[in-house]
Amino acid sequence: MAVKLYEMGRLSTGAAAELADISKLLFLTRLADYGVDTFDLSADELRRDIASARRHL
């Protein structure tokens, strides 16, 4: 249930992990077991993140 609520955007990773009674790190690693992406970035957001990272190299 925690994974589905996270996937729907109804819970943050921290809240979902708390609901599942596991650590946030474990919750994030287990998302792949359910086919849920850890990060949901649009193409524009990804381009901005890459540009930002390049500026800091």
N, C-alpha and C positions, 0 to 999 in steps of 0.2 A: 504494500500500500504506500509506503514511504517513497519508493522509487517512482511509482505512477504519479503521486502528487508533486514530486520534484519535476518530473518530465512535463507535467501540465503547467508548471510555473506557479503552483499554489504554495510550495514550500521552498525555502532556501536549502542549500546543502546542509547547513548546520541544523536547521529545524528537522529536516528529513532524517538526518543521522540520529538525532535525539529520539525521534519517533521510533526508529528502528532499534534503538538502544545499542548503537555502535559508535565508534569514533568517526569523526568527519572524514579523516583520511581513509579509513576502511570503506565508508560509504562511497566515496569517490572512486575507489578502485573497483568496487563491486558493480558500479553502473554498467560497465562493459559486459558483465555476465547477463544483463537484461537487455542488451542492445541499445542502451541509452547513452548518447553523447555527453561527455563531461562538460564540453564547451559548446555553446550554440551561438556562433558568430556569423553575422552576415558577411558577404564578400567585402563590402565596404569597411566593416569593422576590422576584418582580418588585414586588409590593405593598410589601414591606419596603424594597427599594431605592428606590422612589419616595418613600416616607415619609421615609427617611433623607435623601434629596437635598433634600426640601422643608424639613427642619429646618435645613439648612445654607445656605439662601438668605438 
